[in-house]
C-alpha cells in the first residue's frame, strides 16, 4: 500500500487533484502517524490563501508550503469511516470487526471515495471502481423502506451488507442516496450529477430495542421542534415506516449542476486528530468566532442549539455533531442543524460530552453564567447576549404545548417538562 494518498476536491464541476498527504511513519500507527501535507503547485497558485471551499480545511489555507503534523491532519478524520460504516468496511477488507487504528490507513484508502462534503481520496475512488464496477440500479421508495430483496441484493453487490455506507460516519446504518428525475433512488456514487434531483442521507432502524426505535421515530418531529425554536434547519426530515430520509445540505443543485460544499467538523476545526475529541463549549465558541464570516450570528445559533439540546435531552453533543460549512464564495458558517434527537433514551446511557467550563451543573447550565462566559471569551457585549436569551422565553413558554400539538411521544414530553420549566425560570430572571 502507498505511503501517500491524493486528495481530490470537487471544483468547477469536476474532481480535481489538489493535495497529497504523505505518511512519515509506519501506516500501522493509524491516525497517530506523522504526516506531511502539500497542495499541488498548480492548484495552489490558482487559489492562494483561500480558506473557503477551495481549501482542505479552514486551518490549511491554500499555499505552496508543505505542512508537517505530528499526527494525521485533523480534516482526514472527517473522511475516515467510523461507527457502523467502519465495521462494515473492516469486514470487506478482511480485518476483524473491532480492529483499531492500525487499519485506519487502509480504511481511508478504501472508504473515503464519497464522503460528506467536497473532498475525497482518489485512491479510495479507484478501489471502489476496481472492486465494485459501476452498476446503476434505481429503487422505489417502497423497495427501500421494505428492505426489499432486490434492494438488499443490489446493496450486497456493492459490498453493502446491512444497509450501511462507508462514506457516512455514525453508529446507525445509513446510505447516501440520490433521487433522480425518474423518481427512483440510486446509490449516490453511481448516479451522474446531470440526473440528480435531490440528495438524501437515509437512516435505517437497527435491532429490536424499543428505545432505539423511539429515537429514530422522533427525529423528524424533533426537527419540527427545532424549526419552532427558530434554529437553522435545512428542510423537513421524512419518516417512511422505520426509515428516515434526511435531505442533505452539502449538495446544491443549480442549473442542472451539483455544487458540493465543504463541510468540516468542530473536531477538525480544533486541529485535533483522533477519536473522541473533547472540547468545552467555551472553546467551540472561540473557534466559531475565529472562523465564521458573521461570528455573532453563528455564536447565537450555537447557544440556541445548546438551549434546545438541554431542554429536549439531546445529550449526544460531541465535536462531530456540529460542523461548519465553507462555501465557494468565501462564506463560512455553521451548517444547518443535524443529529438532533432524544438521545437520553439511548440504552448505552450517553453523557453530555461538551460542557461549559463554569456552572454546567451536571448538564443543566446556569444560563446567566453562560452569558458571562461567552461575553468574556468571544468579546460580545453582555447586553446583546442577554437580549438574545430573553427573546427565547416566549418560545420556551409555549414549547410543551407545541410538542403536544405535533405528537411528540408522551414519555419524552414528560421527561422534558422539568428541564423546560427550569429554562423558562432562568430566562425570566435574567
Long-range contacts (C-beta under 8 A, 24 or more apart in sequence): 1-27, 1-105, 1-106, 1-109, 2-109, 2-123, 3-27, 5-108, 5-109, 5-121, 5-122, 5-123, 5-124, 6-121, 6-122, 6-123, 7-56, 7-119, 7-120, 7-121, 7-122, 8-119, 8-120, 8-121, 8-122, 8-125, 9-54, 9-56, 9-118, 9-119, 10-118, 10-119, 10-120, 10-260, 11-53, 11-54, 11-118, 11-328, 13-193, 13-257, 15-120, 15-122, 15-125, 16-43, 17-43, 17-122, 18-43, 18-56, 19-43, 19-56, 21-72, 21-73, 21-76, 23-105, 24-68, 27-102, 27-105, 27-106, 28-102, 28-105, 29-101, 29-102, 30-100, 30-101, 30-102, 30-103, 30-104, 30-105, 31-71, 31-72, 31-76, 31-77, 31-80, 31-101, 31-104, 31-273, 31-274, 32-71, 32-72, 32-101, 32-273, 32-274, 33-71, 33-72, 33-105, 34-68, 34-69, 34-70, 34-71, 35-68, 35-69, 35-71, 35-72, 35-73, 36-66, 36-67, 36-68, 36-69, 37-66, 37-67, 37-69, 37-73, 38-66, 38-67, 39-63, 39-64, 50-330, 51-326, 51-332, 52-262, 52-326, 52-327, 52-328, 52-329, 52-330, 52-331, 52-332, 53-118, 53-261, 53-262, 53-326, 53-327, 53-328, 54-328, 55-262, 55-326, 56-119, 57-264, 57-268, 57-269, 58-264, 58-269, 58-291, 58-324, 58-326, 58-332, 59-269, 59-271, 69-273, 71-273, 71-274, 72-104, 72-273, 73-273, 74-267, 74-268, 74-269, 74-270, 74-271, 74-272, 74-273, 75-119, 75-264, 75-268, 76-108, 76-273, 77-265, 77-267, 77-268, 77-273, 77-274, 77-275, 78-115, 78-116, 78-117, 78-169, 78-263, 78-264, 78-265, 78-267, 78-268, 78-320, 79-108, 79-112, 79-115, 79-117, 79-119, 79-120, 79-121, 80-104, 80-107, 80-108, 80-111, 80-112, 81-107, 81-111, 81-112, 81-166, 81-167, 81-169, 82-169, 82-170, 82-275, 83-169, 83-170, 83-171, 83-172, 84-162, 84-164, 84-170, 84-171, 84-172, 84-173, 84-174, 84-206, 85-111, 85-164, 85-165, 85-166, 85-167, 85-168, 85-169, 85-170, 85-174, 86-111, 86-166, 87-164, 88-159, 88-160, 88-161, 88-162, 88-164, 88-166, 89-166, 91-161, 92-159, 107-166, 110-166, 111-166, 111-167, 112-167, 113-167, 113-189, 114-167, 114-176, 114-188, 114-189, 115-167, 115-168, 116-167, 116-168, 116-169, 116-248, 116-250, 116-263, 117-250, 117-260, 117-261, 117-262, 117-263, 117-264, 118-250, 118-260, 118-261, 118-262, 118-263, 119-262, 128-189, 131-159, 132-157, 132-158, 132-159, 134-190, 135-190, 136-186, 136-190, 136-191, 137-186, 137-187, 137-190, 138-180, 138-182, 138-184, 138-185, 138-186, 139-184, 139-185, 139-186, 140-183, 140-184, 140-185, 141-185, 141-240, 144-177, 144-185, 144-202, 144-240, 144-243, 145-240, 145-241, 145-242, 145-243, 146-241, 147-204, 155-187, 158-187, 163-204, 168-201, 169-320, 170-339, 172-203, 172-204, 172-206, 172-216, 173-203, 173-204, 173-206, 174-201, 174-202, 174-203, 174-204, 175-201, 175-202, 175-204, 176-200, 176-201, 176-202, 176-248, 177-201, 177-202, 193-257, 193-258, 194-256, 194-257, 196-251, 196-253, 196-258, 197-253, 198-247, 198-253, 199-247, 199-248, 199-251, 199-258, 200-245, 200-246, 200-247, 200-248, 201-246, 201-248, 202-243, 202-244, 202-245, 202-246, 203-243, 203-244, 203-246, 204-242, 204-243, 204-244, 205-242, 205-243, 209-347, 211-345, 211-346, 211-347, 212-345, 212-346, 212-347, 213-242, 214-342, 214-345, 214-409, 214-411, 214-412, 215-341, 215-342, 215-343, 215-345, 215-346, 216-242, 216-244, 216-341, 217-242, 217-409, 218-341, 218-342, 218-408, 218-409, 218-412, 219-244, 219-340, 219-341, 220-244, 221-406, 221-407, 221-408, 222-312, 222-314, 222-340, 222-341, 222-342, 222-408, 223-337, 223-340, 224-406, 225-308, 225-312, 225-399, 225-402, 225-403, 225-406, 225-408, 226-308, 226-337, 226-340, 228-395, 228-399, 228-402, 229-304, 229-307, 229-308, 229-392, 229-395, 229-396, 229-399, 230-304, 230-395, 231-301, 231-304, 231-305, 231-308, 231-337, 232-301, 232-334, 232-336, 232-337, 233-336, 233-337, 234-336, 234-337, 246-338, 249-325, 249-335, 249-336, 250-325, 250-335, 259-328, 261-325, 261-326, 261-327, 261-328, 262-325, 262-326, 262-327, 263-323, 263-324, 263-325, 263-326, 263-335, 264-323, 264-324, 264-326, 265-319, 265-320, 265-322, 265-323, 266-319, 266-320, 266-322, 266-323, 266-324, 267-318, 267-319, 267-320, 269-324, 270-319, 276-318, 277-318, 277-319, 277-320, 278-318, 278-319, 278-353, 278-354, 279-319, 279-354, 280-354, 280-355, 280-356, 280-357, 281-306, 281-354, 281-355, 281-356, 281-357, 281-370, 282-356, 282-357, 282-373, 282-374, 282-377, 284-319, 284-322, 284-354, 285-374, 285-377, 285-378, 286-377, 286-378, 288-324, 288-334, 288-378, 289-378, 289-379, 291-324, 291-332, 292-324, 292-332, 292-333, 292-334, 293-330, 293-331, 293-332, 293-333, 294-333, 295-378, 296-380, 296-384, 297-333, 298-333, 298-334, 299-374, 299-378, 299-380, 300-388, 301-334, 302-334, 303-370, 303-374, 303-385, 303-388, 303-389, 304-388, 304-392, 305-337, 306-365, 306-370, 307-367, 307-392, 307-396, 307-423, 308-340, 309-340, 309-352, 310-363, 310-364, 310-365, 310-419, 310-423, 311-396, 311-399, 311-416, 311-419, 311-420, 311-423, 312-340, 312-342, 312-412, 312-416, 312-419, 313-342, 313-343, 313-344, 313-345, 313-412, 313-415, 313-416, 313-419, 314-340, 314-341, 314-342, 314-343, 314-344, 315-343, 315-344, 315-350, 315-351, 315-352, 315-353, 315-363, 316-341, 316-343, 316-346, 316-350, 316-353, 317-352, 317-353, 317-354, 318-353, 318-354, 319-353, 319-354, 342-409, 342-412, 342-415, 344-415, 345-412, 364-419, 364-422, 366-426, 367-423, 367-426, 367-427, 367-430, 368-426, 368-429, 368-430, 371-430, 386-430, 389-427, 389-430, 390-427, 390-430, 392-427, 393-424, 393-427, 393-428, 396-420, 396-423, 396-424, 396-427, 397-424
